[in-house]
Amino acid sequence: MRLALGTGSTTAHAVRSLRAAYPEERFDCVASSVATERLASSLGLAVRPLRGEDRFDLMLDGADEVTPNLELTKGGGGALLREKLLAGLSSRLVVVVDDSKLVARLGERAAIPVEVVPFARPVVAHALSAAGLNPRLRAAPDGEPYRTDNGNEVLDLRPERPVDAPEELDRRLHGTVGVVETGLFVGFADRAVVASADGSVREIARPPVPGRP
């Protein structure tokens, strides 16, 4: 199986569980971050660089927010660009979350990350602030600007109200010169596996799209 692996604490649990459930299985893996690559390799999973012709059977990932329609906020772990790229190359995207991540609309509980070119960040932040999106520069533990594995910075957006049309906001953000990628994932996820504190697990499937097989 060709697997794309996401990033974050929940994804790390999923990767460990995957290896525990299939200790002898050989997977062809590409990871969305250096951290996930190191974890997967330490568990004996074969992880390689992305190739131009790559397509994946499945991507396993987490999410910061999940709506009933499986719209996602992602990027709390800083890997939003690579995660979105791999999600677009995958036949299925399954996200694993706990029920605290369930929201009616994106932006209710988590910030919306936007990866930006460092040189352009002051101008991008000014434009997003004027649009009422309340950007805040993400800081690393040492107080310096956080850098993604791509060498970019992250602005975390806190809109004045939850997002009614995330796909439209995603297009608007991509129209801002200096924005590399956003943490708004619309139309990517096929299924969410949701765990509750009582140990129960349920699944949410994406509603069928008219005209789509």
One Martini backbone bead per residue (centre of mass of N, CA, C, O) as a GRO file, in nm:
protein
  213
    1MET     BB    1   0.097   0.035   0.021
    2ARG     BB    2   0.029   0.376  -0.036
    3LEU     BB    3   0.153   0.623   0.194
    4ALA     BB    4   0.037   0.909   0.363
    5LEU     BB    5   0.184   1.128   0.613
    6GLY     BB    6   0.126   1.318   0.859
    7THR     BB    7   0.092   1.566   1.129
    8GLY     BB    8   0.122   1.509   1.471
    9SER     BB    9   0.008   1.366   1.757
   10THR     BB   10  -0.217   1.188   1.630
   11THR     BB   11  -0.052   1.074   1.398
   12ALA     BB   12   0.155   0.934   1.574
   13HIS     BB   13  -0.045   0.731   1.689
   14ALA     BB   14  -0.129   0.609   1.414
   15VAL     BB   15   0.151   0.506   1.330
   16ARG     BB   16   0.194   0.319   1.570
   17SER     BB   17  -0.065   0.149   1.524
   18LEU     BB   18   0.001   0.052   1.244
   19ARG     BB   19   0.257  -0.106   1.323
   20ALA     BB   20   0.123  -0.289   1.538
   21ALA     BB   21  -0.091  -0.420   1.337
   22TYR     BB   22   0.164  -0.425   1.100
   23PRO     BB   23   0.471  -0.551   1.151
   24GLU     BB   24   0.524  -0.691   0.840
   25GLU     BB   25   0.439  -0.474   0.670
   26ARG     BB   26   0.472  -0.315   0.352
   27PHE     BB   27   0.531   0.026   0.305
   28ASP     BB   28   0.477   0.318   0.098
   29CYS     BB   29   0.629   0.616   0.216
   30VAL     BB   30   0.519   0.959   0.280
   31ALA     BB   31   0.610   1.254   0.443
   32SER     BB   32   0.513   1.585   0.578
   33SER     BB   33   0.770   1.553   0.777
   34VAL     BB   34   1.042   1.517   0.966
   35ALA     BB   35   0.906   1.401   1.219
   36THR     BB   36   0.752   1.168   1.077
   37GLU     BB   37   0.991   1.036   0.943
   38ARG     BB   38   1.141   0.961   1.203
   39LEU     BB   39   0.922   0.790   1.330
   40ALA     BB   40   0.874   0.584   1.104
   41SER     BB   41   1.168   0.485   1.087
   42SER     BB   42   1.183   0.385   1.389
   43LEU     BB   43   0.945   0.158   1.308
   44GLY     BB   44   1.027   0.044   1.004
   45LEU     BB   45   0.939   0.244   0.795
   46ALA     BB   46   0.928   0.324   0.463
   47VAL     BB   47   1.087   0.633   0.373
   48ARG     BB   48   1.042   0.872   0.109
   49PRO     BB   49   1.060   1.066  -0.138
   50LEU     BB   50   0.909   1.259  -0.354
   51ARG     BB   51   0.742   1.202  -0.660
   52GLY     BB   52   0.610   1.302  -0.958
   53GLU     BB   53   0.415   1.023  -0.987
   54ASP     BB   54   0.265   1.030  -0.730
   55ARG     BB   55   0.036   0.802  -0.561
   56PHE     BB   56  -0.222   0.741  -0.312
   57ASP     BB   57  -0.430   0.536  -0.128
   58LEU     BB   58  -0.347   0.679   0.157
   59MET     BB   59  -0.425   0.921   0.415
   60LEU     BB   60  -0.288   1.006   0.733
   61ASP     BB   61  -0.450   1.228   0.974
   62GLY     BB   62  -0.515   1.524   1.120
   63ALA     BB   63  -0.696   1.785   1.316
   64ASP     BB   64  -0.828   2.092   1.447
   65GLU     BB   65  -1.088   2.079   1.254
   66VAL     BB   66  -1.441   1.954   1.222
   67THR     BB   67  -1.700   1.921   1.015
   68PRO     BB   68  -1.981   1.762   0.900
   69ASN     BB   69  -1.843   1.803   0.591
   70LEU     BB   70  -1.523   1.782   0.623
   71GLU     BB   71  -1.406   2.034   0.711
   72LEU     BB   72  -1.074   2.180   0.756
   73THR     BB   73  -0.835   2.243   1.009
   74LYS     BB   74  -0.484   2.295   0.945
   75GLY     BB   75  -0.138   2.336   1.092
   76GLY     BB   76  -0.043   2.314   1.393
   77GLY     BB   77   0.235   2.157   1.292
   78GLY     BB   78   0.332   2.318   1.010
   79ALA     BB   79   0.233   2.110   0.741
   80LEU     BB   80   0.022   2.224   0.527
   81LEU     BB   81   0.152   2.205   0.249
   82ARG     BB   82   0.228   1.902   0.247
   83GLU     BB   83  -0.051   1.796   0.321
   84LYS     BB   84  -0.206   1.908   0.074
   85LEU     BB   85  -0.041   1.770  -0.141
   86LEU     BB   86  -0.091   1.474  -0.046
   87ALA     BB   87  -0.399   1.483  -0.047
   88GLY     BB   88  -0.418   1.538  -0.364
   89LEU     BB   89  -0.263   1.239  -0.414
   90SER     BB   90  -0.508   1.098  -0.272
   91SER     BB   91  -0.776   0.885  -0.268
   92ARG     BB   92  -0.758   0.904   0.057
   93LEU     BB   93  -0.878   1.085   0.353
   94VAL     BB   94  -0.791   1.019   0.694
   95VAL     BB   95  -0.907   1.139   1.000
   96VAL     BB   96  -0.777   1.181   1.339
   97VAL     BB   97  -0.987   1.241   1.628
   98ASP     BB   98  -1.130   1.423   1.870
   99ASP     BB   99  -1.433   1.565   1.983
  100SER     BB  100  -1.302   1.859   2.023
  101LYS     BB  101  -1.280   1.907   1.691
  102LEU     BB  102  -1.577   1.963   1.672
  103VAL     BB  103  -1.758   2.172   1.437
  104ALA     BB  104  -1.963   2.386   1.261
  105ARG     BB  105  -1.722   2.598   1.216
  106LEU     BB  106  -1.461   2.744   1.109
  107GLY     BB  107  -1.291   2.917   1.377
  108GLU     BB  108  -1.407   2.848   1.666
  109ARG     BB  109  -1.122   2.715   1.809
  110ALA     BB  110  -0.916   2.754   1.580
  111ALA     BB  111  -0.668   2.847   1.410
  112ILE     BB  112  -0.570   2.979   1.086
  113PRO     BB  113  -0.330   2.882   0.887
  114VAL     BB  114  -0.053   3.068   0.723
  115GLU     BB  115   0.174   3.041   0.474
  116VAL     BB  116   0.475   3.247   0.448
  117VAL     BB  117   0.683   3.466   0.324
  118PRO     BB  118   0.903   3.638   0.505
  119PHE     BB  119   0.934   3.901   0.334
  120ALA     BB  120   0.600   3.935   0.313
  121ARG     BB  121   0.468   3.928   0.597
  122PRO     BB  122   0.402   4.227   0.672
  123VAL     BB  123   0.204   4.271   0.433
  124VAL     BB  124   0.015   4.036   0.485
  125ALA     BB  125  -0.065   4.112   0.775
  126HIS     BB  126  -0.191   4.383   0.701
  127ALA     BB  127  -0.412   4.275   0.508
  128LEU     BB  128  -0.547   4.076   0.713
  129SER     BB  129  -0.616   4.285   0.923
  130ALA     BB  130  -0.800   4.464   0.736
  131ALA     BB  131  -0.996   4.193   0.702
  132GLY     BB  132  -1.042   4.073   1.005
  133LEU     BB  133  -0.820   3.815   1.077
  134ASN     BB  134  -0.611   3.835   1.302
  135PRO     BB  135  -0.299   3.813   1.288
  136ARG     BB  136  -0.038   3.580   1.409
  137LEU     BB  137   0.275   3.520   1.486
  138ARG     BB  138   0.451   3.243   1.499
  139ALA     BB  139   0.628   3.092   1.763
  140ALA     BB  140   0.899   2.976   1.891
  141PRO     BB  141   1.045   2.868   2.180
  142ASP     BB  142   1.272   3.111   2.142
  143GLY     BB  143   1.083   3.357   1.999
  144GLU     BB  144   1.106   3.305   1.723
  145PRO     BB  145   1.011   3.254   1.427
  146TYR     BB  146   0.843   3.023   1.287
  147ARG     BB  147   0.953   2.733   1.096
  148THR     BB  148   0.923   2.552   0.841
  149ASP     BB  149   1.044   2.302   0.638
  150ASN     BB  150   1.042   2.543   0.403
  151GLY     BB  151   1.120   2.834   0.555
  152ASN     BB  152   0.860   2.943   0.664
  153GLU     BB  153   0.590   3.122   0.784
  154VAL     BB  154   0.326   3.177   1.042
  155LEU     BB  155  -0.014   3.269   1.028
  156ASP     BB  156  -0.259   3.316   1.277
  157LEU     BB  157  -0.605   3.308   1.247
  158ARG     BB  158  -0.877   3.531   1.395
  159PRO     BB  159  -1.166   3.562   1.325
  160GLU     BB  160  -1.447   3.744   1.418
  161ARG     BB  161  -1.581   3.491   1.275
  162PRO     BB  162  -1.691   3.229   1.165
  163VAL     BB  163  -1.675   3.033   0.876
  164ASP     BB  164  -1.900   3.007   0.605
  165ALA     BB  165  -1.671   3.019   0.348
  166PRO     BB  166  -1.385   2.850   0.310
  167GLU     BB  167  -1.334   2.843   0.003
  168GLU     BB  168  -1.339   3.150  -0.038
  169LEU     BB  169  -1.114   3.220   0.164
  170ASP     BB  170  -0.895   3.058   0.025
  171ARG     BB  171  -0.894   3.225  -0.235
  172ARG     BB  172  -0.827   3.497  -0.108
  173LEU     BB  173  -0.556   3.417   0.018
  174HIS     BB  174  -0.423   3.326  -0.258
  175GLY     BB  175  -0.444   3.636  -0.368
  176THR     BB  176  -0.201   3.684  -0.177
  177VAL     BB  177   0.095   3.801  -0.188
  178GLY     BB  178   0.293   3.548  -0.002
  179VAL     BB  179   0.107   3.319  -0.011
  180VAL     BB  180   0.136   2.968  -0.003
  181GLU     BB  181  -0.068   2.854   0.231
  182THR     BB  182  -0.348   2.685   0.377
  183GLY     BB  183  -0.559   2.538   0.649
  184LEU     BB  184  -0.782   2.494   0.431
  185PHE     BB  185  -0.986   2.193   0.398
  186VAL     BB  186  -1.167   2.141   0.096
  187GLY     BB  187  -1.249   1.826  -0.032
  188PHE     BB  188  -1.050   1.595   0.101
  189ALA     BB  189  -1.211   1.442   0.300
  190ASP     BB  190  -1.370   1.115   0.363
  191ARG     BB  191  -1.283   1.062   0.676
  192ALA     BB  192  -1.369   1.039   1.028
  193VAL     BB  193  -1.205   0.954   1.331
  194VAL     BB  194  -1.382   0.949   1.647
  195ALA     BB  195  -1.290   1.020   1.975
  196SER     BB  196  -1.371   0.950   2.312
  197ALA     BB  197  -1.334   0.953   2.655
  198ASP     BB  198  -1.499   0.663   2.677
  199GLY     BB  199  -1.371   0.501   2.406
  200SER     BB  200  -1.529   0.576   2.177
  201VAL     BB  201  -1.606   0.519   1.819
  202ARG     BB  202  -1.646   0.721   1.524
  203GLU     BB  203  -1.784   0.797   1.200
  204ILE     BB  204  -1.727   1.033   0.926
  205ALA     BB  205  -1.879   1.099   0.626
  206ARG     BB  206  -1.888   1.226   0.330
  207PRO     BB  207  -2.097   1.371   0.153
  208PRO     BB  208  -2.243   1.341  -0.130
  209VAL     BB  209  -2.176   1.438  -0.460
  210PRO     BB  210  -2.327   1.561  -0.713
  211GLY     BB  211  -2.214   1.366  -0.990
  212ARG     BB  212  -2.040   1.182  -0.803
  213PRO     BB  213  -1.902   0.857  -0.769
   0.00000   0.00000   0.00000
